[in-house]
Amino acid sequence: MKTRQLANVLIKVLGLSIVANTIPAAIGAAMTLYNARGILAFGDLFRTGLFGQVSIAVSFIIGIVFIFASRSIAALFFKTDDDA
């Protein structure tokens, strides 16, 4: 397997790993917000849970970008397609 092909596969696996890790985190954050809604006022709940939700969404988007742009990313790192 050539270096660029290997990098392409590894970047896709990294993207899938990021996406797979954000799904349980999103479920946990949603459950935390649901459980805390009776304890805190709405304004406090919004501020408390906003960072968690945004960071999960950003991680998910980064994972999707890694999956779809893996060839371009591998091309940036490896200009030639020679065996290493």
C-alpha positions as a Python dict, from the first residue, in 0.01 Angstrom:
ca = {
    (1, 'M'): (0, 0, 0),
    (2, 'K'): (136, 339, -92),
    (3, 'T'): (196, 610, 165),
    (4, 'R'): (-81, 838, 43),
    (5, 'Q'): (-332, 552, 36),
    (6, 'L'): (-239, 452, 390),
    (7, 'A'): (-271, 812, 509),
    (8, 'N'): (-612, 835, 339),
    (9, 'V'): (-735, 525, 522),
    (10, 'L'): (-594, 638, 857),
    (11, 'I'): (-751, 984, 827),
    (12, 'K'): (-1090, 823, 749),
    (13, 'V'): (-1054, 596, 1053),
    (14, 'L'): (-967, 899, 1266),
    (15, 'G'): (-1279, 1077, 1139),
    (16, 'L'): (-1498, 775, 1210),
    (17, 'S'): (-1348, 750, 1559),
    (18, 'I'): (-1426, 1116, 1631),
    (19, 'V'): (-1783, 1075, 1506),
    (20, 'A'): (-1830, 755, 1708),
    (21, 'N'): (-1707, 928, 2024),
    (22, 'T'): (-1934, 1230, 1985),
    (23, 'I'): (-2257, 1031, 1964),
    (24, 'P'): (-2250, 904, 2326),
    (25, 'A'): (-2125, 1245, 2442),
    (26, 'A'): (-2421, 1414, 2271),
    (27, 'I'): (-2664, 1170, 2430),
    (28, 'G'): (-2506, 1226, 2772),
    (29, 'A'): (-2516, 1604, 2735),
    (30, 'A'): (-2880, 1594, 2625),
    (31, 'M'): (-2970, 1376, 2924),
    (32, 'T'): (-2784, 1611, 3159),
    (33, 'L'): (-2973, 1909, 3022),
    (34, 'Y'): (-3301, 1720, 3052),
    (35, 'N'): (-3230, 1624, 3414),
    (36, 'A'): (-3111, 1973, 3510),
    (37, 'R'): (-3409, 2157, 3364),
    (38, 'G'): (-3607, 2129, 3687),
    (39, 'I'): (-3315, 2230, 3909),
    (40, 'L'): (-3191, 2545, 3737),
    (41, 'A'): (-3363, 2845, 3591),
    (42, 'F'): (-3385, 2844, 3211),
    (43, 'G'): (-3114, 3112, 3168),
    (44, 'D'): (-2866, 2921, 3384),
    (45, 'L'): (-2950, 2598, 3204),
    (46, 'F'): (-2886, 2759, 2867),
    (47, 'R'): (-2546, 2897, 2972),
    (48, 'T'): (-2443, 2575, 3147),
    (49, 'G'): (-2528, 2340, 2863),
    (50, 'L'): (-2436, 2559, 2569),
    (51, 'F'): (-2061, 2496, 2581),
    (52, 'G'): (-2109, 2121, 2602),
    (53, 'Q'): (-2346, 2114, 2307),
    (54, 'V'): (-2129, 2342, 2092),
    (55, 'S'): (-1811, 2145, 2160),
    (56, 'I'): (-1986, 1820, 2069),
    (57, 'A'): (-2118, 1971, 1746),
    (58, 'V'): (-1773, 2105, 1654),
    (59, 'S'): (-1614, 1765, 1719),
    (60, 'F'): (-1879, 1597, 1504),
    (61, 'I'): (-1820, 1843, 1219),
    (62, 'I'): (-1442, 1790, 1239),
    (63, 'G'): (-1496, 1414, 1216),
    (64, 'I'): (-1720, 1453, 910),
    (65, 'V'): (-1463, 1681, 743),
    (66, 'F'): (-1190, 1423, 809),
    (67, 'I'): (-1401, 1151, 649),
    (68, 'F'): (-1495, 1345, 336),
    (69, 'A'): (-1170, 1537, 284),
    (70, 'S'): (-928, 1257, 366),
    (71, 'R'): (-783, 1246, 14),
    (72, 'S'): (-716, 1618, 13),
    (73, 'I'): (-564, 1607, 360),
    (74, 'A'): (-341, 1313, 263),
    (75, 'A'): (-235, 1502, -52),
    (76, 'L'): (-130, 1798, 164),
    (77, 'F'): (98, 1580, 375),
    (78, 'F'): (235, 1360, 97),
    (79, 'K'): (310, 1542, -226),
    (80, 'T'): (440, 1231, -408),
    (81, 'D'): (274, 893, -428),
    (82, 'D'): (593, 692, -375),
    (83, 'D'): (626, 398, -140),
    (84, 'A'): (795, 485, 184),
}
